[in-house]
Each structure stands twice: as structure tokens, then as C-alpha cells.
Amino acid sequence: MKKKIALAVLLIAVIAYTVHYNSCLPSYEYTETALPASFDAYYAERLAQSAALHARPRNEERLVRYAPGKTPVAILYIHGYGASRAEGEYVLDKIAAQLKANTYYLRLPGHGTNKEDHKNATPKDHLDTAITALRMMDKLGEKTIVVGTSMGGLIATYLAAQYPEKMAGVVLVSPFYNFPGAVTRLVNHYPVFRLFVALNPVRVSSHPVPPEEDNWTKYWYREQYFISGKQLIGLARMIARDEVFEKVSIPVLLLYYYKDETHEDNTASVSHMKLAFAHFGKAKSPHPLNRAVAVAEGSHVLMSKYSKTDERLVIAETVDFIKKAAGLPAK
């Protein structure tokens, strides 16, 4: 009898927690402020802020111009969790060169400086920074394409859902909507996350450090506080929901690493990427230009020289998509 009572109490507790968890979503509201008169003025402000925070070399924001004014299409790049523009600029530079597109590489708050800054950054900081950058993009191009990797893809999804009038299309590169395994997904739950953080306060990446001086450790946090993960988890809880996906009415290109069940993205859940893609645009109807492309020879990071990627496929698919989404000539 006592066992049955204990099981009943446990079941009630689990149900109560599940209801509470699903009903208490993080909230967010963007407050519009006056924007700088020009993109160059905005860029100068951002660089000054990065310099004041002692951002590491080549981790600060970067603007690539192909015209002093607007180009027919401009690209905004948003990097992922614990990363920097090095996560995308190697391949995206080549894409921008083909399109002659003014391109801005954003630095998210808490990134590219030190692990203490990373720990103190919040989901609101990230969204505020990304939205302000998007509001500035019409000074760089007639039309804007947003490209995001991993957590940057999650943020780009939010921008596409909330600000479709400011974007001609979005390229989601291995967007993070959830962890890939059932065990790792447990850290999404606050009690488990707090216990996990208490047991593992600092994470040091197990990826080897290459002997070359210019290696990945210059552009990603090799060591970081586990508590920093609240940014990623908070953003995912807020954004990775069907009602958000269904509002994404603009063209979407989804790029993800998948060869077979033993060779696929082990950082972000491929199944959740596919589920999200299936829901894009359902509030009205999915955009006819939407497409999902599996990259068989790759990794979680698909646009960096510091990771394995099928560069030619990624470039070809992205260039073709941007031309169609922005209405550029085929040749």
C-alpha cells in the first residue's frame, strides 16, 4: 500500500512539474530605441564596445562592404553559443563575394571576450543585439538575408517569425532547437540543470587543441561555466515552439549535417530541426522556396574552416537560395 501511495505522489509531482514547466515560458519584449544615422556609425559604436571589453583578435564584429551605399542584398550573420564569427565567415565570405553583398558579422554579448562575460550574458541581451542589428540592415542592402549557425540559427528563427517585413529570407545552419539525446535533454529542466551545474561548474572542451597557432581555441570558448548554458536553454524554451515556427512565412533554407543514423549532428537534434522545418509557415502556408538540405560530409558547424564541411555544396545551395529569395538574377 505504501509503495502505491509513494508512486501516486511521485506521479502527481511529475504531472504538476510538467504542467508548470510548460506553462511558465520565458518572456521577452524588445524596446525600440533611436538608431544611429548610418551603418558605419552603428558599426563604430559596436567596435568601440568590443574594444572596451577587450575582445580577442578576430572575435569582434566585422563589416564587409562591396559598395559604399546599399547592395541589392545584404547579409547579417549570427554565430552560435560560445563561438564567434569564425563559425561562419570562411564560407560566408565566399558566398558574399559571389553575390557582391554587403555583409555584417555580429558579435553576441558575452562572446569573444572571457568566460565571466559569457556567464553574465542573458537571452534578452542576445535578442536585443540581434534585433537592433536587423533594424540597421536596410542601410546596407535593398533586401536582407539573415544567416545563423546553431544558437544563431535559433535567434534567426525568432527574427524570421517576428520581423518578416525586414527579411527576404533566412538560412538556418544547424539551428539549435534541442539537444540530440534524451539524457542530454534532461538539462533543459531547471532542477536537473541546477544539480548538473553544481556537480560540473566548469566545462573544458574535449576537442583536441591543434598545434597551429591559428586554431579553433582562438574563436570558441574552450573553457566555460556550465551555468552559461541558461542562455541557450532559455532561448530554446522561448523560441523552439510550434507557434513560433508556424509564423515563419518567409523563405527558409535549412542546412544540417546528416549522413546516416551514426553520422549526424551530435550537438543539435536533427529530428527537432526537421520537425521545425515541417511547421514553418503553417500559420498561413509554407513558402514555396523553403528547402532542407542534408550535408552528408560535415559536422555541426558547416561554414567554418575549423570544422569539416562540404564547402562546395553549402556555397552552391546558399547562393542559389539567396538569389531566389531576394529576387536576384540567376546569373
N, C-alpha and C positions, 0 to 999 in steps of 0.2 A: 504493500500500500504506500509506504514511504517513498519507494522508488517512483511510483506512478505520480505522486504529488510533486516530487522533485522534477520529473520530466515535464509535467504540466506547467510548473513555474518557469522552467527553462524555455519551454516553447512560447509561453506568453511574453517572456522577456525578449526573446528573439523577434517575435512579431512586433512588439512595441518599438524596439530599436529600429527595425526595418522601416516601419511607418514614419518614425521620427526622422530617420536619415533621409528618406526620400522626400519628405515634406519641407525640410529645412535646407533649402538650396542657398548657396552664397548669393548675395545681392550685389548689384553694381549699377552705378549711374555715372555717366560722363558729364562733366560740367564744361560747357564751351567757354573758351577764353579768347581774347583777341589774338590773332595770328601775326607773325612778322610780315612785313610788306613784301618780302621776296624770299624765294627758297634759299638763296645764298645767305641771307641774314639769319634765317632759321638754322641753316647748316653751321654757321659760325657759332651760334649760341650752343648748339649741341656739342660741337668740338671743344668749346671752352669748358663746358660742364665735364666732359670726359677727361680733359687735361687736369682740371681741378681735382678729379678723383684718381688721378694717376693711372689712367687706363693703360694697359700694356700695349706695346707697339703692335699695330695692325689688328687691334681689337676695337678701336674707336670707329665711329661712323665713317662712311665713305660715300662720296658722291662722284659718279662717273658721268660726265657730260659729253654728248655728241652734238650739242647745239647750245649757244648761249641763252636761247629762249626755250620754247617748248619743242619737243619732238612729237611726231604723230602718236606714239605710245611711250609711256614711261613705266618703269618697273620699281616697285617697292619690295625689298626683301626683308623678311623677318626670320631670324635664326631661332634655334631651339634652346632648350633648358641646359644651362651650364656651358653654353657654346658661344660662338661669335660669328661674324660674317664669313670666316673661313669655312663654315659649314656649307656655304653655297656659292661663294664668289668665283671659284675656279671655273665652274661650268657656266654659271650665270653671266660672267664676263663675256664668254664666247657667244652666248645667246644674245646679249645686249649688243655686241659688236655686229652680229648679223642683221639685227633689226635697227641698228643705229638709234637705240633707245636710251634716253637719259635714265640712269639707274641710281637708286638710293639704297644703301645698306644700313639698316637701322641697328643701333645697339640698345638692347633692352636693359632696363635698370638692374643694377646688381651684377651685371655681366662684364667680363673683360677687365675687372679690377682685382678684387680679392674675395675670399670666401666669406668674410664678415659682411661685405656689401651684399653678396649673394643671399646670405641668410636673412637679411633685413628687407629684401625686396618683397613686394606683395603682388597678388593678381591685379589689383587696382592700378598699381604703378605700371605694370606691363600694358594693360589695356589703354590707360590714359596716353602712354607714349605712342602706342601703335595708332590709335585713333587720330591723335594730333598730327602724326606723320602723314596719315592718309589724307587728312584735310589739306595738307600742304601740297599734295602731289599734282593738283591741277595747275600748279605753277611750273611743273617740269614737263608735262605732256598733255596732249589733247585728250587722251584716254589713259587710264591707269590699269595695270595688271599687278596684282599682289601675289607674291611667291613666298611660301612659308614652309620651313622644314621642322618636323617633329612638333614641339610646343609652338613653334612659329606657325605651323600649319593649323594647329588648334586655334590660335589667335586669328589667323587669316580666315578661318571658318566663321568666327564671330563677326569679323568685319564684313564678310560677304552677306551674312544674314541681316545685319543691322544697317549697312550702308551701301546697298546695291547701286544706288544712283551715283556713287563715287568710283565705281569699279566696272571695267569692261569684262573682267574675268578673274579667276583665281586658280593658281597652281598649287596644289597640296602635295608636298613631298614627304611621304611617310608621316602623315599627321598623327599626333598622339591623341587618341581618344580613350585608350585604356591600356593597362599592362597586358602582356601576351599570355600570361598563365593564371590559373585560378589561385594559386598560392600567392603570387605577387600582387594580385588584385585585392588581397586582404588588407594591404596597407592603405587602401582607399578609405577604410573605416577608422574613424578618429581614435577609438580606444586601442585598436591594434597598432595604428601609426604611432601613437604616443609611447606604447610599450616598445615598439621596434626602435624608435629614436633613442629611448633610454638605454637600450642594450647596445645600440650601434650609433654613438653620437657623430662619428666622422667616417665618411666613406673615402677610400682611396681606390681609384680605378685599377682593375686587374690587367688592363690592356698594357702591353709592354711599351717601354719608352724607347723609341728608335735612337740609334747613335747620332743621327743627323741633328745638327743644332736647330734647324728649322723643322720641327716635328709637331705633332698634334698637341703636345702639352702646352705649347705657347698660346693656343687658341681655345682650349676647353679647360674647365676646372678638373684637374686630375684628383685633387683633394677638395672635398666639400662637406658641409654639415648636412646630415640626413634631414634635419628639420627644414632645410631649404625646399624639400620636396612638397611642402604645403602649398607652394606656388603652383606647381604642376597639378597637384590633386585638386586644389581649389578651382583652377581654371577649367579642368576637365569636368568637374561636377557642375559648373555653371554653363558650359558650352556644349559638351558632348551629350546632347539630348535630342530626341526626335523632333521636338517642337522647334528647336533651333535649326536643325538640318533641313527641315521642311521649308524654312523661309529662304534658303539659298536658291534664288531663282536665276542668278547669273551663270554663265558657262563655267564649268569646273573641269580641270584636268587633275586626276589623281594618279600619282606615281608611287608605286610601292614595290619593295623587294619581296619577290616570291618565285621560287623555282619548283619546290615540292614541299611536302609536309616537314621534311627535315632540313630544308634550306629556305628559310624565310626570316623575315624581320623578327629578331628576338628582343627588341626594345619596345616596340609599339605593336599592339594587336592588329594583325592583318584582317581578322574576321570583323573587328569593330570598324575598320576602315571601309570594308565592303558594305557593312550594314548602313553606315553613314551615307555612303555614295548612293545606295538604293533609296534613301529618304530625301536626297537633295531635290528641292523644288516641288515636293509633293503638296505643299500648301496650294499651289496652282497646278503647274505641270513641270516636269523636269526639262531643263533646257536641251534642245536637240544637239548642241555641241558638247554636252557632257561626255567625258570618256575616262575610263580607268585603264591604266597600263601597268601590267606586271613586268618588273625588271628582273629577269632571271639571274643575271650576273651582277650582283650588287651587295648592298648592306643597308642598314637603317639610314645612313647618310648617303645620299645619291648624287650630290652636287659638289663634292669636295675632293681635292687632290690627296687628302689624307685618309681616304677610305676607298674601298673597292666599289666601282660603279661602271656600268655600261654607258660610258660618256656619249658615244655616238647616238644611241637610242634616246637617251634623255634629252639631248640637244635637239634632235630631229622632231621628237614628239612635242617638245615645249615650243619650239619656233613655229611649227605648223599650227598648234593650238592658239598661240598668241596672235598670229596673223588673222586667223578666222574670227577669234573673239573680238579683236579690235577693228576688224574690217579693213585690214591692210592688204595691199596687192599680193597675190600668191607668189610672185617672183620678186 
